[in-house]
Amino acid sequence: MDLELSDEQRLLVEQMRRFVRQEIEPLENQMDPDASELPDEDHQRLVSLTKEMGLHNMDVPEEYGGSGLDLVTRTLLAIEMAQHRAGLYAPCYDVFGGMGLAQLYDASDNQKERYLFPVLRGEKQGFFALTEPSGGSDPARAIQTRAVRDGGDWVINGQKIFISGADKGDFGLVFARTDPQKGRAGVTCFIVDTDTPGFHVRRVVHTLRSTHYATELQFEDMRVPGENVLGEVDGGFGIANERLTQNRIPYAANCVGVAMRAQEMAIEYVKIRETFGDLLATRQTIQNMIIDNELDIRTSRWLTLAAAAKADRGEPFRAEAAMAKIAATEAGGRVVDRAMQIHGGYGMTKDFPFERWYREMRIRRIGEGPNEVQRLIIARDLIGGSFH
């Protein structure tokens, strides 16, 4: 892997950095510290700007109107897009668009017309429903939601939890067990409209995320037509797993970006803050914290870019994505914690973004597959076998 950015990558990174500093941060400074959405007028104006930049819907495949960025370049931009208060879970407040539900790129032509294209046009919202009360770390075995064939339909009963966007979504990808004897080979993905009888949002689940919440779902004799099976019957685990693996790379990149911004703010602060007659920058303890921050940032950044580079080459990258996810989420937490300590009492206030980053960074060690499970994935690749 070439560790130097190409001229094109450098220009894109600089362009994204200017956008965050000149467009996002000034708006954010006028908003509630826990806000996750821009006012409509500002959102529409910035969407127009991202279209002029040629970077709107950058995660969408080129054949569907996306920008065609390789994953390394996309990762570099993800690092920049996260460098503001809401950057972990609302990078640039979604003004660059999104990919919709990536699993739908493998849908049938009929399903694309009904779900994928309306999402890309902004006419529909979807959600991803995999995790259940019985567990989320091993969904193939933990899934207890059952789908039973009844003529040309499937009847689904069960529960999901920690599902984002289900209360506002028009449809969702719901994973259910269709063969109880096959483990991970007996799970099927269904496209479910939220107005289907038997679909219920039972409650919202508040978490550490600012102004965000998840939902708990229940399905009671919910009848779904056979044409709404995504992919093959009993092939749902592969649909979920492939996309989740790749998603861990930009997920890690967002953590790297926040860590980089926290480090930048810490360095700026130690150069102006005096204690006992001298600048914080002269204190060896502070210098060591800054050094440790930089080691964490550089390690996690290059692990993340290395995973993206391997994916771009078409090589297996499961272990590399897991390493990036572990390194970036754990290092990001340490960097933000040290930056808060350097800022003292100010670091605890909502005048600065640290406390929001601190709360939301903690979730990242669990989201997209807990770090303990990522370590199992790496161990299997290094040692071999399917041990637990």
N, C-alpha and C positions, 0 to 999 in steps of 0.2 A: 504494500500500500504506500502510495506517495503521500507523505505527511504535509506537503505544501498544497495550498489551495490553487486551483487554476485561476486565470485572470477572470473568467466568467463567474466562478464561484465567489471570488473576492468582491466583485462588483455587486453581486446579489446580496451577499452578507452585509456590505456597507449600506446598500439600499434599504434592507430590512431594518438595520440598526437605526438609520435616520427616521424611518417610518415610526418605529416604537418610541423614540425620544421626542419627535416633533409632533406626532399625531395622537398617539395613545396616552403617553404620560400626562400631557397637559389636560386632557379630558378627565383622566383618572384622578387627578389632583382636586377636581371639583366634585367628585362623586363620593358616595358612601364608601368607606374603606372595605366593606364586605360585598360591594356590588359585583355582579357577574354579567350584567348586560348594559350596553350603551343606550342612551336615548335614541329613539327611532331615527330622528333627523340626522344625528351624528353617525349612526350605523349605516344608513343609506349613503351618506356622503363618502364614508371610508370604503364601502364596498365599491363604489364607482372608481375610487382611486386605485384599489387593488386590481380592478379590471384593466385600468389604464397601464398598470405596471406589468400586466400579462401574467400575474400570479394568482388570480382568482381560481378557486377550485383546484389548487395545485396537487391535491391528493387524488384527484379523479384521473383514471387512465386516459391517455391521449386520445384513444379512439372515441371516447365519450365527451371530448371537449376539454380535457385537462391540459396542463402545461407540459407533461412529459418529462418531468424532472427525474433524474436518477435518485436513488435512495440516499446516497452520501450527501448530495446537494440539499435534498429535502431535510436531512438531519441537521445540516449546518444552519438552515433557515429556522428549524424548530428550536434550536438553541437560542437564536436571536429573538424569536417571537415570544418566548417565555419571560423575557427580562423586564417584567413590570409586575405590579401588585397582584393582578388576577392571572398571571401568566401560567400557573400550573394547570388550572382547569378551564381557563377561558383565554387561551393565547390570542392576543390581539382581539379579544371579544368576538372571535369567529368571523371577522370581516373578510378573511381570505377564503371563506366558504369551507366546505368539507367534502368528504368522500361519500357521505350517506352511510349506508351499511355495506361495507366492502363485500360481504358475502353475496350480495345481490348481483355482483358482476358475473357470477356463475349461474344466475337464474335462467329459466327458459325465456324465450322471446315474449311470451304472453305475460310472464311475471315481471319482466323488465318494463313492459308497457304500463302495467298496473301499479308498480311500486318503485322501481329504480328511477325511471325517467321523471315521475312526479317529484321524487325527492331531490333530484339534481336541479329541477326547476324551482325548488322551494315551495312546492304545493303540498307536500306531505312530509310528516316526520315519522321516523321509525325508532325502535328501541331493540335492544339485544337482551334476551331473557334466558340465561343459562343457570345461574347460581340458585340453589335451593336451601331451605332451612336445614336440610340434612348435611349440607357441606358445599363448598365451592372449589376447594383445592384439587379435588379429584372428581370432576363433574361426571365423568363417564361412569363411575361406580356409584356416586352419590345421588344421581338423578333418580327420583322416585315418581315424578310426574309420569303418568301412563297415557299412552295413546292406543286405542283399540280400534281396529278396522270395523266399520259397519256399512256394508255395501260399498258405495263409492266414496264414502266419507270416513273421517277419523273422529272418534270421540275422546276428548282429552279431559283428564281430571288430575289435579295436583296443585302445587304451590311454587312460587318463585319469590326470592327476596333480594334486596340490594339492587333493584333494577332502576336505572336512571331513565327518566323521560317517559315512563309508561302512562303517567297520568295526563300527559299532553300529546302523546303519540297517536297517530292514525292507525298504525299497525306495528307489529313486532315480530322478531324471529324467536320462536319459542321451541326449546329443545325438550323432547319427551322420549321416554323409553318405549320402544315398539317391540322389542324382543328381550324379555327379562333374563334370558339364558346367555346372552352374548356379551355382557359387560359393555365396554366402549364401542363394540361393533353392533350394538342393538339400540342406538340412539338416532332419532330422526329430527330434522329441523323443519318446522312448520311456519309458514307466513300467516299470521293471525291478525285480522282486523279487530280493532278495539271495540267496535260496535257489535261484535259477535255475541249472541246470547250465551251466558255462562262465563264471560270474561269479567273479572272483578278486580278493581284496585282496592284492596282491603285497608291499607293505611300507608302513611308516609313514614319514612325512617330517617330521622335527623342524625347527621354525622358531624365530624369536625369541619367538613367543607363549608365555606362561607356561602350563605344564602342558597345552598343546594341541598337537596335531599334525595333519597332513594325511595322506592316503593316496595310494598309486599303485594304480590298478585295471587289470586286464587282462580282456578278453573273448575267449573262445575258442569259436567256433561256438556262441555263446549264442543260443538260440532264444526269441523273444518273440512272443506272439500278436498278430495285427493289431489286436485290440481294445484293446491297450495303447499304441497310438499316441495321443499327446496332441495334440489339434488336428488339423491337416491334414498329410498327407504333404508334405514339402518346405516346411512352414511353421514349422519349429522356430526359425529365427533370430528371427522376430518375437516368438515366445513368450518367448525369453530376453531380447531387447533391451528390450522395453517395461518389464518388471519391474526389470531392472538399472538402467535410467535413474532410476526413482522411488526405488529403494533407495539411490541415492547421496545423497539428501537427509538421511534419518536417519543415514546413515553419516557424513556431514559433521557433523551435529549432535552426535554422540557426541564427536568431536574438539574441537568448540567447548566442550562441557561440561567435558572434562578440562582444557583450557586455562584456563577460568574458575576451576576449583578450584585449579590450580597457581598462578595469579595471586593468589587469595585467601590461600593459604598463604604466598606470598612476601611479601605486604604485612604479614601478621601477624608474620612473622619479622623483617623489617627494623625493626619498631617496638620490638623487645625485644633484638635482638642488638647488642652494643657492640664496636667495634674502635677501638683507639688512643684510648680515652677518650670516644668519642661513638657514637651510634646509627648503624647502617647507613642508616637512613632519611634522614640528613642528607647522605649522600655523593651528589654529583651523578651519578657513574657509575651508582650503584644506582638513583637516580631515573630516569635515562634508560632503564634496562632495564625498569623498571616501566611507564614511558610507552610504550615500544615494545611491551610485552606487551599493553597496553590497546588500542593501535591495531590490532594483529593480531587481537585478540579481537573488537572491535567490527566490523571489516571483514568477517571471516569469518562472524560471527553474522548480520549483515544480508544478506549474499549468500545464506546458507542459507535464511533466512526468506523472502527475495524469491523464491527458486526454488520454495519450498513454496506461496507465495501464487499464483504463476503457475499451478502445477499445479492448485490448488484452483479457479481460474477456468476451467479447461478449455482453457487456451492451451498451445501448444507450449512446453516447458520444458527441452528437451534441453541447450541451451547453458548455461542458468542452473544446471542440476544439475551440469554439468561444472565451471562456475566455482566453485560452492560446494564441490565435492569438492577441487579444487585448493587453494583458499584455506584451507579448514579443516584439511586434512591438513598443508600446509606451515607455516601459521601455528601450528598446534598443536605441531608439532615445535620451532619456535623458542621458543615460550612455555615449554614444559617444559624446554628446554635452559637458558634464562635462569634459571628458577626453581631448577634444580639448582645453577647457578653461584652464585646468591645464597646458597643454603644451604651452600655450601662442601663440606667433607668429609661433613657429614651428608646432603647431597643425593645422595651416592653409595651410601648404606646402604639396606638393606631396612627400616630403621625408618620410612622415608618411602616414599610410593608413586611418587616421581619416576622411579626407575630402571626400574620396570615400565612406566610410561607411556612413558618414553624408548624402550625396546625395541619396545613394541607400536605406538607412534605411527609408527615407521619403516615398518612394514608397510603402513600406511594409504595411503601414496603409491603403492603397487602394487595393493593390493586394490581390488575393484570397478572395475577398469580403470585402468592406470597413468596418472599425471598427464600424461605426454607424449602419450598417446592422447587424453586429455580436451582437451588443447590443440588437437589436430587437429580434434576435434568442434567446438570453438568457432570455429576458423578457417573451417571449411566453412560454418558458419552466418553468419559475418561477411562472408566473401568469396564464398562460393558454390563450386560445383564439387565434384568427387570426387577431387581430387588427393591424392597420398600425402605 
